[in-house]
Amino acid sequence: MSRIFITGATGYIGGDVLFALTQAFRNSNISALVRSESRASQLTDKFPSVTPVIGDLDSTAKITSEASEADVILHLASSNHLASATAVAQGLTESKRQKPVWIQISGASLLSGPDITANAYGEPRSQEFNDLQGISEIRSIITSSPKRAVDNLLLKLSATNPHVRTAIIYGPLIYGRGRGPVNQRSIQLPDLAKSTIQHGHGLQVGRGLSCWSNVHVSDIAQLVLKLTQEALSNSQNLSIWNENGIYFAENGKMPFGEISQRVASFAAEQGFIKDSTVRGIDADAADKLTAHGAVLWGTNVQYTAARARELLGWQPQGPSLEEEIPRAVREEASQLNSKLMLQRNRTLTGCGTCRSRHVKCDESRPECQKCQQQGLTCLGYERQLIWAKDALRDCPQDPDRVFRRPLFSTEEQERMTRMTVDSLGRQSATAALTKLDGEHGRADSRWEQDPFQGPFGILRLSPSATSPGGHDASQPDRAESSQAEWDFLWPSLDSAPTIAEDNHLFDGLYDITEDVEDVPRADLSLEVDPMLDNLEVLLPDPLGIISDELVGQQTPLQISLIPNPSLALSRSKYIPSQAPELLRYFKENIISLSFPLKNCRKCPWQAIHLPTAMSTYAELSIQQTASHTRLSLFYSLLAASCLHMLSRNPNAVDLNTSSKGYKEIAKQHLELALNEEVLGPRRAKYKELLMAVLSMVMLSIFHGENSNAQAFLVDAEYLIRIRGLPKPHKSLKVRSLHHVYTYIRIMAESTLDEEIDLSLQKSDEVGHNDIHLEVMGQWRDTLYPDIYGVPESLMTLLSQTIRIANERELLHRSATVDTNVLQDLEKRASLLEQYILSWEPPSCPHPSLINHTAIESSEESENHTTQLLMRAMHQALILFYNRRVPNISALILQDTVRKCLDFLRRSDNARADSVSNDTAILWPGFVAACEALDPDLQRGLLDWLVTTGQRTSLSSFSVAAKTAQMVWDTRDQAKDYTLSWFDVLKHERCPIIAT
């Protein structure tokens, strides 16, 4: 029985190929590499005859073992994963099979190199390839491309192993719905359709004249089947395999501009967009819409699949691209529909029929036109009041559905509002209530006059209406009062969630425990301090005013202080009496603690903070307890509301005290949460805990406590590293929180002056955790001198240079730049330049660098070598700073290049006389070589790179030498000496890590 081993079986192409294999080779033993048990379950559910092999592309031992036992290996998971390809090759060399075959999938972007090099995205190119007549030209392109390491491995394999046969398939624009078990979606066409619908118009890169050949995914699968059949038939046709085994697959071609127009036109016809015009975008914009969008939509890949047609009898049978476009657009619109539904403007005033059908009503009177067009009976707009009496609760409902709708029209509501305002006259609502309260409290008051002040009044009861215990019967029951405070929540429950992809914005109000796996059940047996039973007697209310009055009040307000934070830290049943008002104020007036996110539907303060605070209020009301994390969110929201009120009424001095008090309670709860609820059995939900930390960061910033804000940012980073980054799937809420953290962190680091100070001493905790060398200062336990022979101070300066350069680039990309941020950045850059230029190597080498067993002369020689290497690194750092930050012309920096080369040569000479190991650092030589303009300097540095590479047998030195030569050639052609190696590498898309 033949054996077939396939990778990528849960992917788009591999899944479709597996479907075809199971239909065509029912008697073969098919095994598939899958990365997890869950993927294996999905695979076997659809293809029971397939044997799953658990592992990923880095499981080289398993891949080698499976490849050595297979007649045919279909490596369809990746076109550039060299480790897995090498494992396949190793398995084939060990194979006992007579003529094993390796079929590899690759990408046709191989042919788009000229467009990328010329930056000619969206432009036409007439060159068309033929895999039969032009096989030698295609083979030459493959062998000359260093990125095609896997393809070259296949071409060379048969030369050393004649019994192995290989074939490579280069897929073009592949479209169509796959038939695999998991991923059934392509990339180029679906992403174009998705972006078109999201933007409301068509999109094309540049002029849209670039063109790719295209083929249906099922036709790719058929080509793989044809080759598999040839493999199992032991075909000896040399024109099919090995150096001739290069296959294209196509069913025509179409320029991307035409594809975009067809997509936009169909989307407009179906009502998915309103504008069918196609607008051009640049390469950067395309890359933001989809990964490598500039290449996938803006380059040219045109070829004829002659080899498969003539030698294998392959013919494409799948639908054409023209036929596929409508299906792809519909599918993408369907995928986006759930998000769009949340954004539709449905009202509570539609007719009963439209509301039952969940469609938008045109609200025509007396019957809506939509019902008439559909031939449906319009149920009208009649208001129906249903009284929830006990006797009727168990009765069957009326067959006509009752829909919630406003009791009063907008005009009526406005009229009643004006009546309420007019009834107050010139007095404020607070003054009216105070007057009522004062008159009612007078013992001699008989209320002969009308007991009303504006819209407010007092219900007069007979003096005999007292309870047996002597208490006033008119005193509202505490439970009823508490229930009244909930009234503000119900309108929110009636409205649709405001955050896209989140249908559970207010779930916490009904399901207090929420996710059982993430949050432990509340400890209802928690003992409460007996003093807390009388908190409302011991401590005054935190806030005794209404938010409406805070906005308009002009006189100083007397506000009671908040409870003692130390008492509030017990998870007690105490709830600030003004909590409902502050929660509502936050929802209606603040929305977000980050102003740029105020109108963003993905804002975590809308999606997480407010719903969690409201849910915590429910927990405190019902269960009388909550976790420290949720209490921190609750009190931080109250603090934010008080602070916002204070900004509108600066005379209300006690608001500042209340805000600080609530913030202090939130801070102490957060500190307890970070100690108790990050890990372990009581751990809190990750997004709530991170939300609490970020809220404290913002509150600290608002109160001018920048040191506290920095400390909380460090806490946030710690939390992200141990709880956030390990998550295999990051939800929209989690990703939004990570983006908020990154934004705040970058903004903080770009505006705080104290960060650049080399004289500071790092603590052990900071030194151990500063993995990016973000903190300036000295650390006594650094290992950089031990490992690289370079002081940490030099590496820290390099790290700071990179960060400032990146921040400058981001600022310059922005359409609008904050001048204050730019000034602060320039100040930091100037200070950093001063540190770099004044840097000197340590006067005493690191103790571990001294070989106490060696002779004195050897010690001195080794230390001298290290000092020279430091000097070379320092000169390279000066070059790097001047090119990356101020971008000084390379003409001015030639003396620095000469110094760097001199120190490198002297370091090599000193090393030759020492007893140290033969090591070298590439980075200074690479930077200096790239900035060298003088021919003598270029030859000297090129010679150093080549010689050092030969001496150390490290290929990275030769790569660096070739890169430097490419930089020289590009700079000479452009005659632009401000063009840096960084610009050239970014343009050529050939990054290098010069370690």
N, C-alpha and C positions, 0 to 999 in steps of 0.2 A: 504494500500500500504506500502510495506517495505521501510525503510529508511537506506541508506548507507552513512557514512561519511568517507572521505579519506583525508589523508595528504600526501604531497609529490607527488601530481598529475603532477607537471611539471618536476619531477625528472626522473631518468633513470628507476628504478624499478616501482615506483608509476605510471609513465606515461604509461608503458606497462600494468600494472594491470588495470588502468582506461580504456584503450582500450578494454581489455577483458571483463570488467564489462559492458560497454555500449553495447557490443554485446550479452552478456548472460542474462542481467537483464534489458531488455528494459522497463519493467513495474515498476521498482523500482525508488524511488526518490533518486538520487545520488547528494550529495553536496561535494565540494572539497575546501580545504583551499589553497588559493593563496596569495602571499604577496603584490601584487600591481594590479592596474587597468589594466596595460599593460599585465601582466601575465593572468589576468582574460579574457582579449580579446583574447589572444592566445588560451586559454583553450576552450572558447565557439566557436571560429572559427572552431575548429576540433571536439568538442563534444557539439553541441548545447543543448542537453538535460541535461547537467550537470549544477548545480547551483553553481556559485563561491561564496566563503565566503572570503572576504578580511581580511587578517591578517597574522601574522607570528607565529612561535612556541612560542613566548613570549606573544601572545595574549591569555592568559589563560582563561579569562572570556568567550571569543567566543568559545574556544575549549570545555570548560565545558558545555556551552549551547548546542552546536551541539551534543556532546557526549550523553547528557541526553535525546536527542530526537531520537537517532539513534538505529536501531536494530543491526547494525554491524558497528564497528569502525575499519578502516584499517589505522593504524598509521605507515606509510611507509616513512616519511620524515627523521627520525633520529632514531638511535638505542641507543643514550646516552643522549638525551635532557630530563633531569629529570623534568623540570618545565612543559613541555607540556604533558609528561606522567602522571604526578600528576594531571594535569587538566582533562585528559581523565578519570583517576580513580575517581576523584571527580564527574564528570558527570555521570559515571556509578552507583555510589552509590545513586545519586539523580534520576536515571532513573525510569520512570514509565512503561518501556517496560518489558515484561514478562521474557525473558531470553536474555538480551543483550550480544553481543560477542565482544571481543577485540582481533584483530589479529595484532601482532607486528612483524616487520622485525628486525633482528639482524644479527651480523656478526660472521662468523665461525672462526675468529681469536681467539675466545674464547678458541679454542683447541690448539693454537700455543704457549701457555705459556711456556712449557718446553724448546722449542727452544730458546725463548727470554731470559729466565733465564740462560741457559747454553751458550748463545752467539754462538749457533751452526747454524748459517745461512748458508744455502746451503747444509746442511748435512741431511742424511735420518733418518727417525724415523718410525719404523714398526707399531706403535700403530694405530689401526683403531677402530672407534667407531660405535655403532649401536644404533639408536634412539628407537628401540623396545626392544631388549634384554638388552641393557646397559643404560636404561633410568635413573636408580638411580645414576650411576656414573656421567652421564652428569649433572644431577640435583645437585650433590655434587660440581662439578666444578663451576657451576653458583653461588650457594649460598656462596661459599668460595672466590669469586672474588669481591672485593669492587668496581671495575670499572663497574660491571654489575648491577648497581642500578636499571635501568629500568626493566631488566629481573626479578630481585628479586621482584620488585614491582608487576609484573604480577602474579608471583607464590604465593605471599602472599595475593593478592586481593581476590581471591575466598574463602580463609579460613575465612575471615571476612564478605564477601558478597556472600553467597551461590547461589544467583540468577544470578551472573555474571559468564560468561564462557570466558576463555582466551586461546590463542595459540600463540606460538613464532616460527618463521621460521628463521633458521640459513642458510644464503646463502653462498655458497662456492665461487670459481672463477666463476663469472657470465659473460657470453659473449653474443655476438649477438647484432644486431641493434634493439634498442627499437622502439616502435610504439606510444610513447607519443607525446605530443604537443611541447615540448621544447628540453629537454636533451635526446638524443637517443644513447649516447656513454657510454660504460663501462669504466673501469679503467685499470685493470691488463693487459689484452691482448693488447688493443690499445696502452697503454703507452709503453709496451715492444716493439711493432712494431715500434712506433714512434722513440724511442731511438735507435733502431737498424738502421733505415734509417739515422738518424742524425749522428750516429757515424761511419757508413759505415761498420759495422760488427756486429755479434751477441753478446749478453750480457747475462750472467748468474751470480747469486749471489753465490760466493764460487765455490764449485764443481758442483753445479746445480743438486744435488740429492734430494733436498726437493720436496715435492709433495702435491698438493691440489686436492681435488675432484672438479668437474666442472659441470655446467649446463647452458643451454640456458635460456635467460631471459624470453622467452615465456613460458617455463616450470615452472618457478617460478610463473608467472601469473596464470597458470593453477592450481597450488597448492593452491594459494589464492582463486581461484574460487571454488575449491572443498570444502575448509573450509567454504566459504561463503554460499554455497548451504546447507551444513550440519547445519550451524547456522540458516538459514531461515526455515529449516525443523524442527526446535526445537528438534534436536537430543539429547537424554539423555545418549548417550554412554560415560561413564566416562573415557574410555581409549583414547578419542579424545581430551578432554579439560583439562584445569587447570594444575595440577601438572604433568599430562601425556601429555599435549598439547605442546610437544617439537618436532619440525619437522626439519628433514634434507631434502635437495633436491640435487640430484646428477644424473649425467648421465655418470659415469666413472671417471677416474682420469688419470693424466699424469704428470710425473716429469717436473720441470721447465727447466731442461737442454734440454730435448727433445722438449719442446715447443719452446725454444730459437733456437734450431737447425732447426726446421721446419720453423720458421719465417725467419731466415737468409737465408736458402736455397731458399725459394720462392722469397724473395726479390732479391736475386742474379739472379735467373732465369729471373725475370722480368726487370732486369737492374736497379733496384733502388739502389743497392749497388754492389761493385765489389768483396768484400771479404765475403764468406759465413762461415768463421770460427767463432766460439763462444769463447769469452774471458771472464774470470772470473773477477768480481768486488767485492769489500768488501761492508759491510753493509752501511757505510757512503756514499759511491758512489751511492748505490742504493737509499738511502733516498734523494739524490740530484736530481736524475732523476725523481722521483715521490714521493708524500707524503707517508711516511711509506713504502717505496719501499723494505726495508730489510724484513719487515714482510710479505708484499704481494707477494714477489718473492722468499723469502729465508726460509720460515718456512714450517711446515707440518700440513695440515688439511685434514685428510683422514677419510671418514665415509661412511656408507651405509644407504640409505634412505628407511629403511624397514617399518616404521610406515605409511607413506603416501601410499606406495604401497599396503600394506596389509589391512589397515583400511579404506582408502578412494578410493582405486582403481586408484590411480594416476600413470601414466606412462609417462616418458619423450618422447615427440614427436619431439622436435626441432632438428636442425642439430647438429652433434657432433662437438667437439672442432677441430678435424682434418679438418672437412669441413669448419669450420669458419675461420681458420687461413688465407687462401688466401684472403677472403673478407676483413678481418681486415687490412691486410698489404696493399691491394690496396686502401682502404679508407684512411689510414694514409698517404700513398704516395700522394694521391690526395689532401689531406689537406695541405701537405707540398709543393705541386707543385708550388703554386703561389710564395712562397719564393724562391724556387730553380730556378724558371724561371728568377728571377732578378739577380741571380748569374751566369747564363750561359754566356759563352763567345761567344756571337754572334758578327760577324764582319760586316763591310760594303762592303765586297768584295765577298759575295756569289752570286750565280747565281740568276737571276730574279725569277725563279720558286720557289726555296727554300725560298727566302725572302718573296714572296707572301704567302707562306704556313707557315711562321714564324717557320721554322725549321733550324737547323744548317746544313750548306752546307759543303761537303768535298772539294769543290773548285778544283775538277779534271778538266783538260782541254782535249779536247775542251768542253766536256759535263760532268757534275758531275755524279758520280756513283749512288748517291741517286735517281736522276731523272730516270736513266736507270733502276734501280731495281724496281721502282714504275711504270714504263711504262709511264712516263710523258715527255712532251716536255720541254727540257732545254732551257730557254730563254737566256742563255749565260751571258757573263760578259761585254758586250759592254758598254762603257761610253756614256751617252746621255746628251747633253747640251740643256736645254730648256731655251729660252730667254723670260722673262716675259714682253712682249710688251703689250701695252694697247689694241692693236687690237686683240690680241689673248686671252685675259683674259676670255672673255665670250664664247669662242669656246668650243665645247665638247672635252674632253680629248681623247687622243689616246687610243684605246682599250688595247694596251700593256702598263702595268703600268710602270712608270718611277721611279727608285729607286735611292736614294741618294747614291753615292759612291765616293771614292777619285778620284780627277782629275788626280793625279800623283801617281805612284807607290812608295813604300817605298824607293827603290833604287834611283828613280828620286828625291825624296824629300831630301835624304841624299846628293846626288850630288849637288843639288842647294844650300843646306846649306853650303857645303864645298866651293862652288864658292863665296857665300856671305862673308864667313869668310876670304877667301884668298884675296878678292878684297879690304879689309880694310888694308891689310899689317900689319904693326906693330902698327898702331894707333888704338885707341879705337873708339867705335861707338860715344861716347860723343865728343871726339876730332874732329871726322869727321864732325859731325853736327855743332859744334862750329865754325869750320873753314868755313863751308859753310855760316853760318849765318853772320860771320864777314865780309867775302868777299862781300856778297850780300848787306851788310849795308853801304859799302864805296861808297861815292858819285861819285868817279872817276873810279869805277869799271866798265869795259866794258865787262868782261868775254870773253876775247879773247881765253883763254884756255878752256879745256873741263869742263863744269860746273857740274862735278860729283866728289864725294868723296866716293869711295867704292860703296856700293849699293844705296847711297843717291845722289840726284841731285836736280836742281832747274829748273823750267819751265820758259823759257824766254818769256815775252810778250812785245808787242810794247808799247812805252811810251804813245801812244794815247788811250790805253785801259783803260780809266778812266770813272767813272760814272759821270753823270751830276752834281752831288753835289761835285765833286772834290775828291771823295774818290777813292782809288785804287781798280779797279775791281777785281784784283787778291786776295784781302782780302777775305778769306772764310767767308761765312755767318755763324753767330753764331749758327743757328739751324743745319747747315750742320756739323759744328765742333762737336756740341753736339751729333749728330747722329753717327759721326765717333767713338766717345768714346764708343758707344754701340757695336761696332763690336766684341769686345772680348767676349761678352756674347753669341753670337749665337752658337759657337761650343759646349758650355755647354748644350744648349737646344737640340742639336742633340743627345746627349748621354743619355743612360738609367740612371735612378736614381741609386745612389750607396748605398742607405740605404734600407735594407730589410723592407718589409711591408709599403713602402712609395712611392706611385706613383705620388706624387705632389711636388717633390723637388723644382721645379722652377715655381710653379703655380703663385706665387706672381708677376712674370714679366708680366703676362697677366691679372690677376684678382687682381687689386690693393687692393680692399677693403677686399678680402678674406672672412672670416666668418663674416657675418653681425651680427650675434647674439653676437659674442664675442668682435668685434672691432667696435667702432662707425665710421661712415663715416667721412672722413676728412673734417674739417671745411674750406671750400674754401673761406669763407668770412673773414678769419682771417686777421686782419690788420697787415701790415708789416712796420717796422720802415723805414721811407724814406731813412735813411742813408744806408740801406742794398741794395738799388738799385745800389749804386756805390761801393759795397764792393770790386769788382775786381780792382777798381782804388785805393781805400783807403788801401787795404791790399794785400800783395804779395801772390803768390801761396804757399801752404803749402809744396810742394815738387817739386823740379824742375829736377828730375833725373829719370832714368829708372832702374828698378830692376836688369836687367842684369848687369848693370855697377856697382851696389852696391856690387855685389859679387866679382868682379875682381879688382875694383879700389883700388889703393894703396896709392894715395895722398889724403890729407884732402879734403872733399867736402864742397862746400859752398851751404848750403840749406837755403832757405827762411823760416822764422818762420811761424807757423800756425796763423790763425786769432785769435783775442781776444776772449776767450771763452764766455765772457759775451755778446758779440754781436751774437755769434753763437747760443745762447740758444733760440733766437726767431726762430720759425719754418719757417725759410726763405727758399728762393729758392737757396741760395748759396750752391754750391757743390764744394768741393775741386777738383781742376783740375786733380790731380793725383789719384782720387778715383778709376777709372777703373783699373789703373795699380796696385794699392794696393789690390783691390779685387781679381784680377787675381793672384797676388803674393801669397795671402793667400790660394787660391784654389790649386795652384800648389806646394807650398813649405811648408805650415804650416799645413793645414787641421784641426788641433786640438790644443787647448791651453793646453790640458792635454796629455803629451807625452805617457803615457800607453795606451791611447785611439787612438793613431795616426792611427793604422791599423784596428780599430774596426768599423764595419759597423753601429753599433748603437750609435756611438759617436754623442752627441748632437751638437757639433760644426760643424759637417758635415751636420747633419739632420735639424738643426734649425738655427744656427747662420749665416752661410754663405748664405743660401737661403733667410733668412729674410733681411740680409744686402743688398743683390742684389735687392730684392723687394723694399727695402727702397730707394735705388738709383733710381729705376724706379718711385717711388712716387715723389721723389724730382724733377726728370726730367720732369714729366708730370703734377702732381698736385701742385708741388712746396711746399709741406708741408708733414709732417709725425708726428706720435705720439712721445711723449718723449721716450717711451720704444723702439721703432724701431730706433729712432735717437741714443739712447745710444748703441744699438747693432751695428749700422753702424759705429759710431766713435770708439768704442772699437775694432772693427775689423781692422780699419785703424791703430790704435795704436799698435795692435799686429803685423801687417805687418812691421811697422817701427822698432819695437823692434827686430824682427827677422832679418831684414836687418842689424841692428846695430851689432848683434851678429856675423855676417859674415864679417863685415867691421868696426872694432872698431874705425878706424880713422875718420869715418863720424860722427863727434860730434853732428852736428845739427839733426841727426836722433833721438838721445836721447831726444832733445828738442821737436821735432815734436811728438814723441811717448807720452811724458808726456802731451803735449798740447792736443792731441786728447783724451788721457785718461781723462784729466780734463773736457773736453766737455762732454764725455760719462758719467762721474761721475755726473755732474750737471744735465744732462738730466735724469739720473737714479733717483736722489734724487727727482726731480719734478714728475717723474713717480710714485715713491713710495708714494708720497703725493696725487697725483691726479688720478692715473690710476689703483690702486689696487682694489678699490670697486667703486660702483656708476655707473652712466650712461656712463662715459668715460673710463670705465675700459678696460685694455688691455688684450690680450690673455695671459692666465696663463703661458703657456710654454715659450712664448717670454719674459715675465717679469722675470721669474725665470732664464732664460738663460742670460738675461742682468745682473742680480745680480751675477751669478756664473762667468761670464766673468770678471766682475769687481773684484771679489775675486782673480782670477788668475792673472790679470794685477797688482793688488796691491802686490801680492806675488812676481811677477817678478821684480817689482820696489823696493822690500825690505820694503814695507809699511805693516808690519804684523798687526799692530793695526787696520788699515783700513780694512785689509782682515778679521779680526775677527768681526769687526762691520758689514761688508757685510754678513758674515755667519749668524749672528744673524738676519739680515733682511731676508735672505733666509729661515731661520727656521720659522720666522713669516709668510712669504708668504706661505710656505708649509702648515702650520697649518690652516690658514684661507681660502686658496683657493685650495690647493692640496689634503689634507687628506679628506675633505668632498666629493670629487668627487666619485660618485658611480662606475664609470668605469675609470680606469687609462690606457691611451694609452701607446704604446711602448715608444714614445717620453717622455711622462711625467714620466714613470718609470725610464727611463735612466737618466733623470735630477735628480730624487730623489736619485738614486744610486751615481751619481757624487757628490751631496751635502754630502751624508753620508760619502763617501770616503774622501773628502776634510776635513770634520769636524773631523773625527777620526784621520786622519793624522796630522791635525793642533793641536788637543788636546794632541796627543801623543808626540809632539816635542816642545811645548811651555813651557818654565820653569815657566813663571809667573803665571800659573794657580793655583799652590798650595801655598797659602799664607793666613793663617788664620787671619792675622792681618788686612787685608783689610776690609773696611766697604762697604757693599752692599748698593746701592741706592734703593729707594723704587721701582723704575721700575724694576730693576734687581731682587729684592727680590720677588716681586709679580709674575714675569714671570719665575723664575727659578724652574720649576716644578720637575726637576730631581735632584736638588741640585748639579748641575754641576759646579757652580761658588763657589770657596772658599771664605770665609769671614764671617763677622758678620752682622746680620740684626736685627735691634732693634725691628721691628714689627713682629717678628716670632711668630707663634702660637704653635710650637711644645711643649714648656713647658706647655701651657694651656691645650693642648689636651692629650699629652702622658706623661707629666712630664719629658721629656727628652730634653736637649738643642739641638738647631739646629746644633751647631758645631759638636756634636757627630754623628748626622745623616749625616752631610756632609762628615765627615771622612769615614763613612761606604760606602756612595755613591762613593767616590773616590777610595776606596779599591776595590769595585766591578768592576769599570771601568778599573782600572789598571790590575786586574786579568783577565778580559775578553780580554784586549788588548794583554797580555802576551800569553794567550792561542791561539789567532788568529795568532800571530807572529810565535809561535812554530809549528802551523799546516802548515805554508807556507813552500814550498820547498826551497825557497831562502829568506833569511832574510837580510834586510839592517842593517849593523852593527851600523850605526849612529842612526837609529831609536831605535835599541835595547839598545844602551848606554843611550840615552835620557830617555827611559822608565825606565831603572834601576836607573837613577838619580832621577826621579820622585818618584819611589817606595821607595828609601832610604829617601827622604825628607818626604814622607808621613809617613813612619815608625817613624821618629823622632817626627812628630806632634802627632801621636797616643800614643807613649810611654810617651810623656811629657804632655799629656792632663790632666787637672784638672777640676773638677766641678766648676761652677761659685761660687764665694765666697758668693754672695748674691742671694738667690733664685729669680726666676721671680716674679715680684710683684703680678701677678694674682694668684699665688699659695698660697698667704698668706690670710687666712680667718680672716678679720679684726673684724668680729663679734664673733669669737670664743675666748675662754679663752687663756691666754698666753701659758699655758702648752700644749694645743692642737695644737697651731701654731707651737711650737717647735717640737712636735712629728711628725706633718705632714711634715714639712720641713726636718726633719731627715730621714723620710721614703723616701722622694724624693732623698735626697743625696745618700742614700744607693742603691736605684734603679739605679741611674746614675753610681755609682761605679760598680755595676754588669754588666751594659751595656758596660762599658769601658773594663772590663776584657774579656767579650765575644767578643768585637771588636778586642782586641789583639789576641785572639784565632783565630778569623776569618781571620785576616790579615796573621798571620803566616802559616795557612793552605792553604789559597787560593793564596798567592803571592809567598813566598819562599818555601812553602810546607815543613815546619819543622816537624820532627817526633813528633807524639803525646807524646812520652815518655818524651820529654824535656818540654812539656807544662803542666804537671800535677799540678804544683804549681799554675799556672794561673787558671786551672779548680777549684782547691780547693778554691782560693780566690773568684771566681765567685759564687760558692755554698755558701760560708760564707756570702757574701753580700746579696744573695737572702734570706737566712734564717733570717738574721738580719732585712732585709726589711719587711719580713712577720711578724716578732715579733713586730716591731715598728708599723706596720699598724694595728695590732690587738689592740693596745692601743690608736689609733688615731680616729678622728671623720671623716676621709676621707672615700670615697666610697670604697667598696671592689673590687679592680681592680688588674690586673696583666698583665705583658708583657711576652709572651711566648719565644721570640727570644733568650734572654741570657741563659735561662735554657736549651733550645733545643741545642744550639751550644755547651754549656759546657757538656751536657750529651753525645753528639755524640763523643766528644774528650776524655771522661773519660776512663781510662784504669784500674785504681785501683778499685777492687771490692767494697770497702767502698764508693768511690766517685760515682760509678755507682749506688749503692743502694740509696745513698743520693739524687742524682739528679732524679732518677726514682721516688723516694718517693715524691720529690717536684713537679714533673710533674703531678703525679696521684692525690696528695692531692690538688694542686691548681686547677686542672681540676674539681675535685669534688666540691670544694668550689665555683668556678665560674660557674659551669654547662656548661663549654665550651668543646665540643668534640675534638677540635683541640689539647688540651693538651694530651689526650689519644692517638691520632694519632701520636703526636710527641714522646710519650713514646715508642710506638711500633716501630717507625722508628729508634729511638736510639738503641733499642734492636737488630734490624736487622743489624745496622751498627756494633755493638759489635760482633755479630755472624760472619758476613762476614770478619771482621778484624782478628778474632781469627782463622778462617779457613785458611785465606791467610797468616797468620803470618807476615803481612806487616803493620807496624805501621805508615807508611807514607800515608796509604790509608785513605783518608778523607771521611767524610759523603757525601760531594759533589760528590766524585767519585762513591760511592756506590749508591746513588740515581740516578745518571745519568746512571749507568750500569743497575740498576733494572727498570729504566723507571717508577719510582713512585715519581714524584716531590711533594714537600710540600711547602706551604707558611706559614712560622712560624711567624705570626704577634703577 
